[in-house]
Every structure is written in structure tokens, then in C-alpha cells.
Amino acid sequence: MSAQNDYSFFQSVEKSFDKAAKFTKWDPGILEQIKACNSVYQMRFPVKRDNGSIEVIEAYRVQHSQHKSPCKGGIRFSDEVNQDEVMALASLMTYKCAIVNVPFGGAKGGIKINPHKYSVYELEKITRRYTSELVKKNFIGPGIDVPAPDYGTGEKEMAWIVDTYASLKPGDIDAAGCVTGKPITQGGVRGRKEATGMGVFFGIREVCNMPDVMAKQGLTTGVEGKTVVVQGLGNVGYHSAKFFRENGAKVIAIAEHNGAIYNLAGLNEEEVFQHKLKTGNVLNFPGATNFNKTTDALEFECDILIPAALENVINAGNAARVKAKIIGEAANGPCTPEADEIFAQKGILCVPDMYLNAGGVTVSYFEWLKNLSHVRYGRMEKRFTENMNTRILTQIEELSGKQVNETERKLIMHGADEHDLVHSGLEETMINATREIVEVWKSNPAIPDMRTAAYVSAINKVATSYAELGIFP
Ligand code: NAD
């Protein structure tokens, strides 16, 4: 149970599901099947600590749905991990993948440890042992279940996982596809680091390009000139701020865990980040004013508020004071259901996390495809495209008698490399997902908010896929 609610995290996901299911036409049996977690693997294994003691580790892997294979979802290392949380996160992965048309079922894993309390050698032993437990029960593999990083894990752990898997499956030519979020040298893909923040930007930009949606918020279309507040200058917050600023929006406030600042003339996230690295804090950044409390930034007047740090930061206690016209949920679960109700009354548009922060899983999908095809994106066509573009440009210049300048020449001739293709695939994905959700929302005026519309979209896709499999004739 959470401190504020008398229902668990998994039950709260079920509540959101039920709220949306009312707007679908599916048989209750199908809905019941979609909601259920198909496989829950709870394990215990011993690990010898550096001091010679033996510790029994508690860990989980939950596969929520196999309506598409493989399943996909991160592995978190946290002493808060429990079965209910892993089940809730696994279900959210099913809906998230469905919304962005990534053909995976949802899964999630967790190891109940505080990674800061273990040496790197101990963490390696725990990660490798966890992987071998998954292999023993057939809970991991490029066609079965593909983990990724999550809270407390990163490239290092993914490298240990792929190495352990490959050594237990000699000759499996697709072994690199057993996990995503790997270092580039171990089969990772370029563009993963910025993917979530970039996806947040693409999603919000698409919403801002919809004249009717903007008119309802009392805003003009487009991102240019809009004011943005970002909470959390970590991976997601930093990259969200970067893409908004580079595309003409003004980031007027940034909040970190130990301080928050504003400057109506605009802040440069890289300069603020460097200041934070040097001083340990964003406070006293030259030209900016300090907020009294970090949470004041959430209540600052702006067009777009991007909470990119923690869950539950906008809740029954402060939602009424939020002045933003659009909230882009970059973090997982930054707004509570009680806050959603207040937004509905105030006419604030909340763009939901389940799809807005799906850039990470989308690019993970691209990494998995790269691993299965055994070739870097762009390798086959980059040079060919450049040669072709050169020929076309030369012909145009000869026929017109005019020459393009050097900068334009480079842009026109450039053949796509891995970064370009990953970014463009992500842009396509986020634009399509936004349009699909808004279509669903518009199709039924009774659907109260965009979060519910996103669930309806996900339920329809998963249910269709079950129906097409003939499971529910
Ligand atoms: P991160 O650890 O890189 O960054 C989080 C930042 O928030 C840190 O700089 C931290 O100091 C700051 N912070 C912590 N408490 C704060 C507070 N009270 N007020 C203001 N700032 C605070 O993490 P991240 O990868 O950027 O993830 C951020 C959120 O986005 C999480 O909810 C995560 O689950 C979600 N998310 C991340 C990804 C991804 O690809 N990294 C994908 C999907 C969702």
C-alpha cells in the first residue's frame, strides 16, 4: 500500500485500466486476461559478500503479457523492490509498448538491494547469478524476455547480463538480443542516451502542433516561444530541456533535489548542469534567481511543466496551485490520480507518462532489431545515398547554373548514419502515438483525459491481438 492510498501500486494500475475499459467494447473475459500478470517468478539465491558472509538475495521477474513476443522491461536494483511493484511496472510496460507500437509484451524485473551498499564485484556476482536463474527457468532470451536498465542499473549491468547469457548459450548467434541498454561495444545502439528526453520533446511538440488542442489551452500552436519549467536535471530532464531550448522554447526554471532557479530570459541546461557539477547545486547560477523551496518551481507560471525526477510530486496537496497549461509527464508517475481530477477541473492538459516517456523502450526495440540483424544501422546505405545525392545535386546545379552554399551542400548530401535513423524512427513513433491517442480521445467525449485515452488505445491494441490469435474466438 502507498502512504497516501489504501490500494497497492498494482491495484492502482488496475483502477486506471478499469476506468478506461468502460470505453471499450471488449468481453469482460478478454479484459480480465489483459489485466492479469501471466508469469511471476520470485526467486531467492545466496551470494557470498566480500567479507565472507553469505547473504540471501530476493529477486523477481514478472512477465505480464505474452500477446507479443518477446516480453520487455527493465530491471531495477532498489531496497524498495517487492512483488506488487514489479507486477505493476510489468503491466505498465505492456500498455506502453502497445501505445507506441513496439511489438513486445510487458515485463519487469527487480532485485531487492540498495546497490550503493555493495562493491562492484558483489554487484557483478548478483547480476550474473540473477541472469543464470532467469536462464534456468527460460525467463530470458532474445525471443522470450528482454530486460533493460531501470532504476539503479545501467550499461554495466546490461553488459554482465549479455556476457552471462552468451556463455550459458554457446553458439546462440542472437545472444546479444537478450538484453538492451548495452554499451555500444557490446551491441548497444547509438541514440539511446538522449532517447527518453527526445521522445518527451517530440510528443509535446506534436500536441503543440494541434490547433484545436492548443486553442482549448488558450495557447498558440508550435513549441517556439513557449515557456518551460523542468524538474530534475538528470538524463531525462536534461535532454528534454535541451531539445525544447534548441527548438525555440524558453526554459525559464529548473529544479533539482537541493535547489531550484528561474530566469525569465531563459536558462541553458548545459551551463546550469556545469554549474551544478562545480558547486553541487543549481542555486546561485549567474543571472538566475533562487526559489525559496525547490517545489515552488512546480507552481511557477509557464506554458509547459516537465516533471522529470520522481513519482507523486504533483498530488492532492499542490495540484490546485499548478499554473502550467500543459504538463508533460517525463518521469514515471509524477502526478497522482487525485491531481488528475484537479487538472480536469482546471483545464490543465496532462500528457501521460505511459506514452510520453516511451522513447527509451522505443530505442531499445531498435537496439534489439540491430542485434538480430547483426548490422549497424546505416552501414549498407549511407555511402550509396551520399553518392546518389551528389549526382542529383550536381545535375541541378549544372541545369540551374546556381551553386548551393557549403553548409546546404553538406546537409543535402549527408547519408543517414545510426544516430540519424534512430532519431527519425523515434520521431515517427512519437508523432504517430500522439495522433492515435488524441484520435481515441476525440472519438468519445466521455473519455475524461488523455491518460484514459492512452489506456483505451493500449487496451484496444492488446485485445485485438488476442482476438486475432484466436484465443477468444
Ligand atoms: P536520473 O537519476 O538521471 O535523474 C533524476 C534527477 O532528478 C537527478 O538529477 C536528481 O538529482 C533529480 N531529483 C531527485 N529528486 C528531486 C526533487 N525532489 N526535485 C527535483 N529534482 C530531483 O534519472 P532519469 O533517468 O532522468 O529518470 C527520471 C525519471 O524518468 C524517473 O521517474 C524514471 O523512472 C523516468 N524514466 C526514465 C527513462 C530513461 O530512459 N532514463 C525512461 C522512462 C522513464
Residues whose N, C-alpha, C, O or C-beta is under 5 A from the ligand:
A	BS01	NAD	T196 Q231 G232 L233 G234 N235 V236 G237 A255 E256 H257 A308 A309 L310 A330 A331 N332 N357 G360
